[in-house]
Amino acid sequence: MAVYTELDEEVLRDFLSLYAIGDLHSFVGIAEGVENSNFLLKTTQGRFILTLFEKRMNPQELPWFLGLMGHLAQHDIACPQPVMARDGRVLRQLAGKPAVIVSFLEGHAREEITPAACAQVGQALARLHKAGQSYEAERPNALGPQGWQSVFASCTDGGDEAVAALITETKEALAAAIKAWPEANDLPRGQIHADLFVDNVFFEGETLSGIIDFYFACTDFLAYDLAICVNAWCFKAEQDYQPDRAAALLQGYEQIRSLSDAERAALPVLCQGAALRFLLTRLYDWVHTPAGALVTRKDPWAYQRRLNHFQKVPHVP
């Protein structure tokens, strides 16, 4: 369960009195996600999501994220919207943590991943990229190649023999990926979601209804965002690559925004980088999460298997 900070009901009621969203009926922690504490609030006026920001989050950057979400909504991207308190503020403090309430987005994450669903994800991602072009404020990707090196350095002094072997292999893969990584001006750049996993995309029936969790969004290669989606959506049982899903994802994307030849050529190394990014943050959590923490560690070896796949292929899909 991804709740790091427990909330007292009376403290929460006092906090909600600052908003015009009705009286609290119930609240429950949300198990999905690993970075922040999330709660589903039910009030007399509807449902909302409360997020308390925990690790890997600079509170000074939160206005950028909230501004991006508002900008995307103005361009018909279905995503949660920050809720203002009575005094006009969006960002507040609760339980000693930065806190935001956002609107509730209807729909559910898919349990069955199909090529048709992947095609819709590709289309939605391309629409997000096009809408983001007019959001001029930039946020560097803290979990880009330089960030990978920092995370890796903090993972090398803990764990068992299996972790040690993973660290050795990752060190070599990291050096190779950084050496092959495109230069800043080699590929089109813009605002990217950077975390478009299955649990961050909602469907109603067979139709994609919206995108959530923008708190890793940043300014980077647009094709890198696509590479993250290939990693997240195009493997069965976390290890078996599904080229039909990848083909549908890319085809859906190109129905809205065409990829350049340079972007297509770079996809294998971008996919390696995406696998490394999630391998490393999962490895960090695997090594550093204390016993008894109210969070389930995610398997870094799942991304080692993805990385190994993309190290062997000349093109994607």
BAFIVO-943651 format. One record per residue (C-alpha): residue in three letters; x, y, z. Coordinates in Angstrom, 3 decimals. Last residue first. Layout:
REM BAFIVO-943651
{'ALA'; {X; Y; Z}} ...
***
This chain:
REM BAFIVO-943651
{'PRO'; {8.701; -2.383; -32.362}} {'VAL'; {11.195; -0.710; -32.077}} {'HIS'; {14.511; -1.112; -33.915}} {'PRO'; {17.927; -2.775; -33.761}} {'VAL'; {17.001; -5.113; -30.878}} {'LYS'; {19.389; -6.734; -28.391}} {'GLN'; {19.848; -4.035; -25.736}} {'PHE'; {16.097; -3.489; -25.834}} {'HIS'; {15.417; -6.996; -24.535}} {'ASN'; {18.046; -6.829; -21.791}} {'LEU'; {16.544; -3.572; -20.539}} {'ARG'; {13.097; -5.159; -20.325}} {'ARG'; {14.512; -8.046; -18.305}} {'GLN'; {16.389; -5.626; -16.022}} {'TYR'; {13.130; -3.784; -15.698}} {'ALA'; {11.375; -6.775; -14.143}} {'TRP'; {14.525; -7.247; -12.026}} {'PRO'; {13.687; -3.996; -10.197}} {'ASP'; {10.624; -5.625; -8.540}} {'LYS'; {8.375; -3.113; -6.811}} {'ARG'; {8.542; -2.606; -3.057}} {'THR'; {5.137; -2.649; -1.383}} {'VAL'; {4.568; 0.374; 0.807}} {'LEU'; {3.422; 0.796; 4.398}} {'ALA'; {6.954; 0.403; 5.754}} {'GLY'; {7.436; -2.643; 8.000}} {'ALA'; {11.015; -3.296; 6.961}} {'PRO'; {12.705; -0.133; 5.775}} {'THR'; {12.724; 0.851; 2.090}} {'HIS'; {16.363; 1.597; 1.174}} {'VAL'; {17.597; -1.286; -0.974}} {'TRP'; {14.391; -2.120; -2.817}} {'ASP'; {13.464; 1.569; -3.034}} {'TYR'; {16.763; 2.364; -4.714}} {'LEU'; {16.402; -0.664; -6.978}} {'ARG'; {12.930; 0.495; -8.008}} {'THR'; {14.345; 3.936; -8.782}} {'LEU'; {17.166; 2.351; -10.768}} {'LEU'; {15.120; -0.174; -12.739}} {'PHE'; {12.637; 2.558; -13.562}} {'ARG'; {15.252; 4.853; -15.125}} {'LEU'; {17.155; 1.942; -16.653}} {'ALA'; {14.118; 0.695; -18.574}} {'ALA'; {13.468; 4.217; -19.881}} {'GLY'; {17.114; 4.532; -20.917}} {'GLN'; {17.001; 1.224; -22.792}} {'CYS'; {13.799; 2.379; -24.491}} {'LEU'; {15.541; 5.611; -25.501}} {'VAL'; {18.422; 3.504; -26.847}} {'PRO'; {16.038; 1.457; -28.999}} {'LEU'; {13.908; 4.519; -29.964}} {'ALA'; {16.761; 6.615; -31.376}} {'ALA'; {16.307; 5.553; -34.994}} {'ARG'; {12.585; 6.308; -34.793}} {'GLU'; {13.252; 9.738; -33.350}} {'ALA'; {15.857; 10.521; -36.001}} {'ASP'; {13.475; 9.491; -38.782}} {'SER'; {10.937; 11.925; -37.362}} {'LEU'; {7.819; 10.701; -35.590}} {'SER'; {4.471; 11.964; -36.823}} {'ARG'; {1.968; 13.385; -34.346}} {'ILE'; {-1.740; 12.502; -34.144}} {'GLN'; {-2.076; 9.291; -36.170}} {'GLU'; {1.590; 8.806; -35.356}} {'TYR'; {0.800; 8.054; -31.710}} {'GLY'; {-1.776; 5.427; -32.611}} {'GLN'; {0.692; 3.740; -34.942}} {'LEU'; {3.368; 3.781; -32.246}} {'LEU'; {1.105; 2.197; -29.633}} {'ALA'; {-0.320; -0.303; -32.135}} {'ALA'; {3.175; -1.438; -33.136}} {'ALA'; {4.187; -1.726; -29.482}} {'ARG'; {1.123; -3.824; -28.648}} {'ASP'; {1.722; -6.113; -31.605}} {'PRO'; {5.394; -6.406; -30.613}} {'GLN'; {4.508; -7.959; -27.240}} {'TYR'; {7.723; -8.395; -25.236}} {'ASP'; {7.567; -11.126; -22.598}} {'GLN'; {9.048; -9.996; -19.258}} {'GLU'; {6.652; -8.113; -16.995}} {'ALA'; {3.938; -10.815; -17.255}} {'LYS'; {3.301; -9.483; -20.774}} {'PHE'; {5.389; -6.562; -21.963}} {'CYS'; {4.207; -3.702; -24.182}} {'TRP'; {2.502; -1.252; -21.846}} {'ALA'; {5.115; 0.094; -19.430}} {'ASN'; {8.287; -0.316; -21.479}} {'VAL'; {6.635; 0.940; -24.663}} {'CYS'; {5.102; 3.790; -22.644}} {'ILE'; {8.523; 4.860; -21.352}} {'ALA'; {9.802; 4.814; -24.936}} {'LEU'; {6.943; 7.114; -25.971}} {'ASP'; {7.966; 9.574; -23.273}} {'TYR'; {11.535; 9.326; -24.602}} {'ALA'; {10.167; 10.188; -28.050}} {'LEU'; {9.049; 13.580; -26.743}} {'PHE'; {12.600; 14.318; -25.616}} {'ASP'; {12.553; 16.262; -22.347}} {'THR'; {10.686; 18.873; -20.320}} {'CYS'; {9.131; 17.427; -17.176}} {'ALA'; {6.210; 15.437; -15.802}} {'PHE'; {7.042; 13.244; -12.804}} {'TYR'; {4.142; 14.596; -10.749}} {'PHE'; {1.593; 14.262; -13.550}} {'ASP'; {-0.461; 11.542; -11.892}} {'ILE'; {-3.598; 11.012; -14.022}} {'ILE'; {-4.662; 10.517; -17.636}} {'GLY'; {-8.205; 10.333; -18.981}} {'SER'; {-11.205; 8.489; -20.391}} {'LEU'; {-9.693; 5.938; -22.760}} {'THR'; {-12.567; 4.016; -24.322}} {'GLU'; {-13.112; 0.257; -24.067}} {'GLY'; {-15.319; 0.432; -20.977}} {'GLU'; {-14.459; 3.674; -19.252}} {'PHE'; {-10.686; 3.764; -19.327}} {'PHE'; {-8.147; 5.434; -17.063}} {'VAL'; {-4.407; 5.818; -17.647}} {'ASN'; {-2.061; 6.226; -14.676}} {'ASP'; {-2.357; 2.612; -13.493}} {'VAL'; {-1.110; 1.339; -16.865}} {'PHE'; {2.018; 3.460; -16.706}} {'LEU'; {2.418; 6.903; -18.216}} {'ASP'; {5.258; 8.075; -15.960}} {'ALA'; {7.288; 10.628; -17.965}} {'HIS'; {4.295; 12.884; -18.732}} {'ILE'; {6.292; 14.898; -21.256}} {'GLN'; {6.512; 18.626; -21.979}} {'GLY'; {8.634; 19.391; -25.022}} {'ARG'; {11.625; 18.274; -27.027}} {'PRO'; {12.185; 17.245; -30.631}} {'LEU'; {15.410; 15.240; -31.122}} {'ASP'; {19.119; 15.970; -31.663}} {'ASN'; {19.167; 19.303; -29.815}} {'ALA'; {19.921; 17.944; -26.338}} {'GLU'; {22.374; 15.310; -27.538}} {'PRO'; {21.097; 11.774; -27.983}} {'TRP'; {22.160; 9.069; -25.485}} {'ALA'; {24.715; 6.564; -26.807}} {'LYS'; {27.337; 7.212; -24.108}} {'ILE'; {24.621; 7.426; -21.433}} {'ALA'; {23.209; 4.072; -22.536}} {'ALA'; {26.595; 2.329; -22.486}} {'ALA'; {27.571; 3.649; -19.039}} {'LEU'; {24.194; 2.667; -17.592}} {'ALA'; {24.356; -0.826; -19.076}} {'GLU'; {27.746; -1.449; -17.477}} {'LYS'; {26.654; -0.200; -14.044}} {'THR'; {23.387; -2.099; -14.332}} {'GLU'; {25.155; -5.422; -14.693}} {'THR'; {27.204; -4.883; -11.543}} {'ILE'; {24.225; -3.538; -9.570}} {'LEU'; {22.091; -6.535; -10.561}} {'ALA'; {24.798; -8.897; -9.361}} {'ALA'; {25.007; -7.050; -6.029}} {'VAL'; {21.222; -7.147; -5.652}} {'ALA'; {21.228; -10.915; -6.151}} {'GLU'; {24.094; -11.269; -3.660}} {'ASP'; {22.204; -9.345; -0.949}} {'GLY'; {21.434; -5.666; -0.521}} {'GLY'; {23.220; -2.453; 0.349}} {'ASP'; {26.141; -0.224; -0.570}} {'THR'; {25.714; 0.407; -4.301}} {'CYS'; {22.257; 1.961; -4.425}} {'SER'; {23.094; 5.629; -3.739}} {'ALA'; {25.512; 5.813; -6.689}} {'PHE'; {22.797; 4.450; -8.973}} {'VAL'; {20.401; 7.255; -8.011}} {'SER'; {23.041; 9.874; -8.805}} {'GLN'; {23.969; 8.260; -12.106}} {'TRP'; {20.335; 8.007; -13.129}} {'GLY'; {19.889; 11.712; -12.390}} {'GLN'; {22.531; 12.587; -14.938}} {'PRO'; {20.799; 10.434; -17.538}} {'GLY'; {17.288; 11.832; -16.890}} {'LEU'; {15.496; 11.520; -13.560}} {'ALA'; {15.626; 15.213; -12.661}} {'ASN'; {14.122; 15.997; -16.065}} {'PRO'; {14.458; 19.755; -16.357}} {'ARG'; {11.226; 21.736; -15.855}} {'GLU'; {10.292; 24.242; -18.536}} {'ALA'; {7.750; 27.054; -18.634}} {'GLU'; {6.395; 27.544; -22.157}} {'TYR'; {3.183; 25.562; -22.081}} {'SER'; {2.317; 25.995; -25.772}} {'GLN'; {4.036; 22.762; -26.806}} {'GLY'; {2.171; 20.888; -24.089}} {'ALA'; {-0.953; 20.533; -26.205}} {'LYS'; {1.011; 18.729; -28.925}} {'HIS'; {2.680; 16.396; -26.444}} {'LEU'; {-0.603; 15.640; -24.675}} {'ARG'; {-2.267; 14.883; -28.010}} {'ALA'; {0.611; 12.513; -28.838}} {'LEU'; {0.211; 10.753; -25.499}} {'ALA'; {-3.542; 10.359; -25.989}} {'GLN'; {-3.051; 8.852; -29.453}} {'GLY'; {-0.432; 6.408; -28.196}} {'VAL'; {-2.651; 5.414; -25.268}} {'GLN'; {-5.529; 4.854; -27.691}} {'ALA'; {-3.345; 2.543; -29.808}} {'CYS'; {-2.294; 0.685; -26.665}} {'ALA'; {-5.945; -0.004; -25.816}} {'ALA'; {-6.509; -1.450; -29.284}} {'PRO'; {-3.328; -3.542; -28.974}} {'THR'; {-4.791; -5.055; -25.804}} {'ILE'; {-3.908; -4.781; -22.127}} {'GLU'; {-6.367; -6.522; -19.815}} {'GLU'; {-6.647; -5.099; -16.299}} {'ARG'; {-7.266; -1.573; -17.476}} {'ALA'; {-7.015; 1.330; -15.054}} {'HIS'; {-10.420; 2.635; -14.105}} {'GLY'; {-12.739; 5.452; -15.075}} {'GLU'; {-13.940; 8.812; -13.806}} {'LEU'; {-11.380; 11.421; -12.814}} {'PHE'; {-11.735; 12.920; -9.338}} {'SER'; {-10.786; 16.579; -9.002}} {'VAL'; {-7.576; 17.488; -7.243}} {'ILE'; {-6.645; 18.205; -3.629}} {'VAL'; {-3.046; 19.181; -2.965}} {'ALA'; {-0.725; 18.716; 0.006}} {'PRO'; {2.841; 19.660; 0.915}} {'LYS'; {3.740; 17.631; 4.007}} {'GLY'; {3.783; 18.432; 7.729}} {'ALA'; {0.589; 16.537; 8.410}} {'LEU'; {-1.135; 18.784; 5.864}} {'GLN'; {0.424; 21.812; 4.175}} {'ARG'; {-1.169; 23.785; 1.293}} {'LEU'; {-0.942; 24.145; -2.482}} {'VAL'; {-4.055; 25.331; -4.315}} {'ARG'; {-4.588; 28.723; -2.732}} {'GLY'; {-7.566; 30.894; -3.644}} {'ASP'; {-8.569; 31.676; -0.042}} {'ARG'; {-11.544; 29.297; -0.171}} {'ALA'; {-9.245; 26.497; -1.238}} {'MET'; {-8.611; 25.863; -4.908}} {'VAL'; {-9.031; 22.390; -6.389}} {'PRO'; {-6.334; 21.213; -8.803}} {'GLN'; {-7.703; 19.596; -11.973}} {'PRO'; {-7.414; 15.924; -12.829}} {'CYS'; {-6.755; 15.045; -16.488}} {'ALA'; {-8.740; 14.851; -19.712}} {'ILE'; {-6.694; 16.754; -22.305}} {'ASP'; {-9.036; 19.242; -23.973}} {'HIS'; {-6.533; 22.076; -24.425}} {'GLN'; {-7.697; 23.974; -21.336}} {'ALA'; {-7.222; 20.715; -19.442}} {'LEU'; {-3.603; 20.631; -20.597}} {'HIS'; {-2.964; 24.134; -19.257}} {'GLY'; {-4.499; 23.319; -15.873}} {'MET'; {-2.404; 20.200; -15.556}} {'LEU'; {0.715; 22.117; -16.577}} {'GLY'; {0.053; 24.813; -13.995}} {'LEU'; {-0.288; 22.213; -11.252}} {'PHE'; {2.992; 20.627; -12.243}} {'TRP'; {4.836; 23.956; -12.382}} {'PRO'; {3.275; 25.092; -9.079}} {'LEU'; {4.688; 21.895; -7.488}} {'GLU'; {8.298; 22.723; -8.290}} {'GLN'; {9.003; 24.542; -5.014}} {'PRO'; {7.793; 21.453; -3.149}} {'ASN'; {10.764; 19.461; -4.513}} {'MET'; {9.571; 15.869; -4.782}} {'ARG'; {11.708; 12.742; -4.741}} {'LYS'; {10.071; 11.693; -1.449}} {'GLU'; {6.677; 12.577; 0.025}} {'PHE'; {3.952; 14.740; -1.429}} {'LEU'; {0.576; 14.355; 0.234}} {'THR'; {-2.093; 13.857; -2.391}} {'LEU'; {-5.853; 14.197; -1.846}} {'ILE'; {-8.131; 12.919; -4.598}} {'PHE'; {-11.744; 14.046; -4.821}} {'ARG'; {-15.213; 12.496; -4.867}} {'GLY'; {-18.562; 14.258; -4.644}} {'GLN'; {-20.311; 17.172; -2.950}} {'THR'; {-21.210; 15.550; 0.387}} {'THR'; {-17.656; 14.340; 0.546}} {'LYS'; {-15.811; 11.201; -0.488}} {'LEU'; {-12.044; 11.525; -0.401}} {'LEU'; {-9.760; 9.015; -2.104}} {'PHE'; {-6.327; 9.280; -0.539}} {'ASN'; {-2.823; 9.373; -1.971}} {'SER'; {0.506; 9.290; -0.136}} {'ASN'; {3.340; 9.884; -2.589}} {'GLU'; {6.001; 7.994; -4.540}} {'VAL'; {4.891; 4.367; -4.833}} {'GLY'; {1.725; 4.401; -6.886}} {'GLU'; {-1.475; 2.408; -6.481}} {'ALA'; {-2.709; 1.468; -2.997}} {'ILE'; {-5.024; 4.429; -2.474}} {'GLY'; {-5.680; 5.311; 1.161}} {'VAL'; {-9.315; 5.725; 2.176}} {'PHE'; {-11.539; 8.652; 3.076}} {'SER'; {-15.163; 8.924; 4.123}} {'HIS'; {-18.129; 11.346; 4.317}} {'LEU'; {-16.199; 14.585; 4.674}} {'ASP'; {-18.339; 17.715; 4.443}} {'GLY'; {-18.641; 19.691; 1.240}} {'ILE'; {-16.115; 20.807; -1.363}} {'ALA'; {-15.802; 24.486; -0.451}} {'TYR'; {-12.305; 24.166; 0.960}} {'LEU'; {-10.611; 25.351; 4.179}} {'SER'; {-12.965; 23.098; 6.156}} {'LEU'; {-11.171; 20.235; 4.420}} {'PHE'; {-8.126; 20.720; 6.653}} {'ASP'; {-10.202; 20.628; 9.836}} {'ARG'; {-11.858; 17.429; 8.639}} {'LEU'; {-8.437; 15.937; 7.867}} {'VAL'; {-7.182; 16.691; 11.378}} {'GLU'; {-10.338; 15.092; 12.765}} {'GLU'; {-9.848; 11.992; 10.653}} {'ASP'; {-6.204; 11.483; 11.617}} {'LEU'; {-4.069; 10.851; 8.560}} {'GLU'; {-1.340; 8.266; 8.005}} {'THR'; {1.712; 9.342; 6.006}} {'TYR'; {3.602; 6.830; 3.865}} {'VAL'; {0.629; 5.403; 2.023}} {'ALA'; {1.451; 3.342; -1.046}} {'MET'; {0.000; 0.000; 0.000}} 
***
